[in-house]
Amino acid sequence: MYKLLIYLAINFGALLLGSALMGNISTNSWYAGLQKAPWTPPGWVFGAAWFTVMLTFSIFMYRLTAAADAETLKKIYLIFAVQFVLNVLWNPIFFRWHFPVAGLIVIAALAILVWYMFAMGKSIAGWNTLWILPYGIWMIIATSLNAYVVVKN
């Protein structure tokens, strides 16, 4: 059970770090002036979505690593670390430095990585892989929002 707490701490720590690096959205005139996708949810949805994503992703990681052999664990931890970096890095790239194209590359890579983890996890953790689905679905939505900004601005 302590491993679940570690994953929760790491994943929610990524959210905190990413938030700290992105700056204050409410005073970000650049973001406010962007043409956003018609399906862009209200601001509070992002917080609720990321909370849910990190909670379920932590459960996924806990169950995946519990079911994996020692050799596979090395690969899982490497992928998890890359996921962490991409997740945190997107925030300042998009919101602070205003590079939506670079942000799209990062978020698309993150989405691909999350879906790769889903595919890999199926053979290791079976039905427990469903815990990563909220992350995968949210990555499709988030990538589409970023892509819309790139195309329309």
matplotlib code that plots the C-alpha trace (Angstrom):
import matplotlib.pyplot as plt

x = [0.0, 2.9, 3.8, 0.4, 1.1, 4.4, 2.7, 0.1, 2.8, 4.8, 1.8, 0.2, 3.7, 3.9, 0.7, 2.0, 5.3, 3.6, 1.2, 4.1, 6.0, 3.1, 2.4, -0.9, -3.5, -6.0, -3.6, -2.3, -3.5, -1.8, -3.9, -7.1, -6.6, -6.3, -9.0, -9.9, -11.8, -15.5, -15.3, -12.9, -14.3, -14.6, -11.5, -12.7, -13.0, -9.2, -8.6, -11.2, -10.0, -6.3, -7.2, -9.1, -6.4, -3.6, -5.6, -6.5, -3.0, -1.5, -3.7, -2.7, 1.0, 0.6, -1.2, 1.0, 4.3, 2.9, 2.2, 5.4, 8.6, 11.9, 13.1, 9.8, 9.9, 13.0, 11.1, 8.0, 10.0, 11.8, 8.5, 7.0, 9.9, 9.6, 5.8, 6.5, 8.9, 6.6, 3.6, 5.5, 7.3, 4.1, 2.9, 5.7, 6.1, 2.5, 1.5, 4.7, 6.8, 3.8, 5.1, 1.9, 3.6, 6.3, 3.5, 1.6, 4.7, 5.1, 1.5, 1.2, 4.3, 2.7, -0.5, 1.3, 3.3, 0.1, -1.6, 1.6, 1.4, -2.2, -1.2, 1.8, -0.2, -2.9, -0.5, 0.9, -1.9, -5.0, -8.2, -6.2, -5.1, -8.5, -7.3, -5.2, -8.1, -9.1, -5.5, -5.6, -9.0, -7.9, -4.8, -7.0, -9.0, -6.0, -4.1, -7.1, -7.4, -3.7, -3.9, -6.9, -4.8, -2.0, -4.3, -6.5, -4.0]
y = [0.0, 2.4, 2.1, 3.5, 6.5, 7.0, 7.1, 9.5, 11.7, 11.7, 12.2, 15.0, 16.4, 16.6, 18.6, 21.0, 21.4, 21.9, 24.5, 26.4, 26.5, 27.7, 31.0, 32.5, 31.7, 34.2, 37.1, 35.6, 38.0, 35.8, 32.8, 34.9, 36.3, 32.9, 31.5, 28.3, 25.3, 25.4, 22.2, 23.9, 23.2, 25.8, 26.2, 24.2, 21.1, 21.1, 20.8, 18.1, 16.2, 16.3, 15.2, 12.2, 11.4, 11.4, 9.4, 6.7, 6.7, 6.2, 3.1, 1.9, 2.3, 0.6, -2.4, -2.5, -2.6, -5.1, -7.5, -6.9, -9.0, -7.3, -6.9, -5.3, -3.0, -1.2, -0.4, 0.7, 3.0, 4.6, 5.2, 6.6, 9.0, 10.2, 10.6, 12.7, 15.0, 15.5, 16.1, 18.8, 20.3, 21.0, 23.7, 26.2, 25.6, 26.4, 28.9, 30.7, 30.6, 30.8, 28.0, 26.2, 24.3, 22.9, 22.3, 20.3, 18.1, 17.5, 16.8, 14.5, 12.6, 12.3, 11.1, 8.4, 7.4, 7.0, 4.9, 2.9, 2.3, 1.1, -1.4, -2.6, -2.8, -5.1, -8.0, -7.4, -6.2, -7.3, -5.5, -3.2, -1.5, 0.2, 2.5, 4.4, 5.0, 8.4, 9.6, 8.4, 10.0, 13.2, 13.2, 13.0, 16.0, 18.0, 17.3, 18.4, 21.7, 22.4, 21.5, 23.9, 26.7, 26.0, 25.9, 28.9, 31.3]
z = [0.0, 0.6, -3.1, -3.9, -1.7, -3.4, -6.8, -5.5, -4.2, -7.4, -9.7, -7.6, -7.2, -11.0, -11.1, -8.4, -10.2, -13.6, -12.1, -10.5, -13.7, -15.9, -14.2, -13.3, -16.1, -14.7, -15.4, -18.6, -21.4, -24.0, -23.1, -22.7, -26.2, -27.9, -30.1, -28.2, -29.3, -29.0, -26.8, -24.3, -20.9, -18.1, -16.0, -13.1, -15.3, -15.8, -12.1, -11.7, -14.7, -13.6, -10.1, -11.5, -14.0, -11.4, -8.9, -11.4, -13.0, -9.5, -9.0, -12.5, -11.7, -8.4, -9.9, -13.0, -11.1, -8.6, -11.5, -13.5, -13.3, -12.4, -16.0, -17.1, -14.0, -15.4, -18.6, -16.7, -14.5, -17.5, -19.2, -16.0, -15.7, -19.3, -18.8, -15.6, -17.5, -20.5, -18.2, -16.2, -19.2, -21.2, -18.8, -19.1, -22.8, -23.5, -20.8, -19.8, -22.9, -25.4, -27.7, -28.7, -31.5, -29.2, -26.6, -29.2, -29.9, -26.1, -25.4, -28.5, -27.3, -23.9, -25.4, -27.4, -24.3, -22.2, -24.9, -25.2, -21.4, -21.9, -24.6, -22.6, -19.4, -20.8, -21.1, -17.6, -15.4, -17.3, -16.3, -14.0, -17.1, -17.3, -14.5, -17.1, -19.5, -17.9, -18.6, -22.2, -22.8, -21.2, -23.4, -26.5, -25.4, -24.2, -27.4, -29.5, -27.5, -28.1, -31.8, -32.2, -30.7, -33.1, -36.2, -35.3, -33.8]

ax = plt.figure().add_subplot(projection="3d")
ax.plot(x, y, z, "-o")
ax.set_aspect("equal")
plt.show()
